[in-house]
Structure formats: structure tokens, C-alpha cells
Amino acid sequence: MNNMSQIMKQAKAMQDKMAEMQKKIEEMEIEGNSGGGVVKVVMNGKHELKKIDIDASLMNPDESEVLEDLIVAAINDVNKKIAENMSNQLGSLSSGMDLPPGMKLPF
């Protein structure tokens, strides 16, 4: 029974840490880019787009499709970085727990 009590304490501590980490992740701002940096986007951890920066060299009406593609690529880049960041942070959180083999977080 003592082991179960310890597991419950660990679970509660982990839950508190996860809530804190989630808040921290939501407040982070991460930059993604495309076209070698000519299009940059900044998004927070809640996947809210905060800023788009487009190099003036792309402001050509004849190349609007290229610009549109670069914006999409930059947004996809930042979303990938947010997901990787969240995965890394959650992985570090579970490393201190004595979870049974094969059990991963989040459950």
C-alpha cells in the first residue's frame, strides 16, 4: 500500500509540473521560416500566429503564388518546432518518474 501512496504523490507532482509546463509552453514564442529566411512567422505555444515578416524582395505581384507557398511553409515550420518543443519538454518531465516499462506520457 505504501508503494501506491508514493505513486499517487508522484502523479500529483507530475500533474502540477505538467500544468506549469503547459502554461510556459503557451507563453513561448517560436519562429519558423522558409525561403532561406525571406518569410518568417512567429507563433506562440497555443498556435496563435503573432507576426509575419516578409522580405521586400518578395513584394512582386507576379510572384504572389511563390509568396503564398512560402508563408504556408513558414507556418508549417513553426508548428513543427512547437510540437518538437512540447514533446521534448514532456519527455524530460517523465524521466524522473518510475513508470512501468512501456508506459509513456501523456497516458
C-alpha positions in Angstrom: 0.0 0.0 0.0 2.9 2.3 0.7 4.0 1.9 -2.9 0.6 3.0 -4.2 0.7 6.1 -1.9 4.1 7.0 -3.4 2.8 6.6 -6.9 -0.2 8.8 -6.2 2.2 11.5 -4.8 4.3 11.3 -7.9 1.3 11.5 -10.1 0.1 14.6 -8.3 3.5 16.3 -8.5 3.7 15.4 -12.2 0.2 16.8 -12.8 1.3 20.1 -11.2 4.5 20.2 -13.2 2.6 19.5 -16.4 0.2 22.3 -15.7 3.1 24.7 -15.1 4.9 23.4 -18.2 1.8 23.8 -20.3 1.5 27.4 -19.3 5.1 28.0 -20.0 4.8 26.5 -23.5 1.7 28.5 -24.3 3.6 31.7 -23.4 6.6 30.9 -25.6 7.1 32.5 -28.9 8.8 30.4 -31.6 9.9 31.5 -35.1 9.6 29.5 -38.3 10.9 30.5 -41.6 11.1 29.5 -45.3 12.9 30.5 -48.4 16.1 30.9 -46.6 14.6 33.3 -44.1 12.8 35.6 -46.6 9.5 34.7 -44.9 9.3 34.4 -41.1 6.4 33.8 -38.8 6.2 33.9 -35.1 3.7 31.8 -33.2 3.0 31.2 -29.6 2.6 27.8 -28.0 -1.1 28.0 -28.4 -0.6 28.0 -32.1 -1.7 31.7 -32.4 0.1 33.5 -35.2 1.7 36.6 -33.7 3.8 38.0 -36.6 4.6 37.6 -40.2 7.7 39.2 -41.7 8.1 39.2 -45.5 11.3 40.4 -47.2 10.6 43.3 -49.5 12.2 41.4 -52.4 9.1 39.1 -52.5 6.6 42.0 -53.0 6.1 41.3 -56.7 2.5 40.9 -57.8 3.7 38.4 -60.5 5.1 36.1 -57.8 2.1 36.0 -55.4 1.9 32.2 -55.6 5.5 31.9 -54.5 4.9 34.2 -51.6 1.7 32.2 -50.6 3.7 29.0 -50.7 6.5 30.4 -48.6 4.0 31.7 -46.0 2.4 28.2 -45.7 5.9 26.6 -45.5 6.9 29.0 -42.7 3.7 28.3 -40.7 4.3 24.6 -41.1 7.9 25.0 -39.9 6.9 26.8 -36.8 4.1 24.3 -36.0 6.7 21.5 -36.3 9.0 23.3 -33.9 6.3 23.9 -31.4 5.3 20.2 -31.5 9.0 19.1 -31.1 9.5 21.5 -28.2 6.4 20.2 -26.4 7.5 16.6 -26.9 11.0 17.3 -25.6 9.6 19.1 -22.5 7.1 16.3 -21.7 9.8 13.7 -22.2 12.0 15.4 -19.7 9.1 15.6 -17.2 8.5 11.9 -17.2 12.2 10.9 -16.9 12.2 11.3 -13.2 9.2 9.0 -12.6 9.5 5.3 -12.0 6.9 4.4 -14.7 6.4 0.7 -15.6 8.2 -0.4 -18.8 6.3 0.6 -21.9 4.3 3.3 -20.2 4.8 6.7 -21.7 3.4 10.2 -21.1 1.0 11.6 -21.8 -1.1 8.5 -21.0 
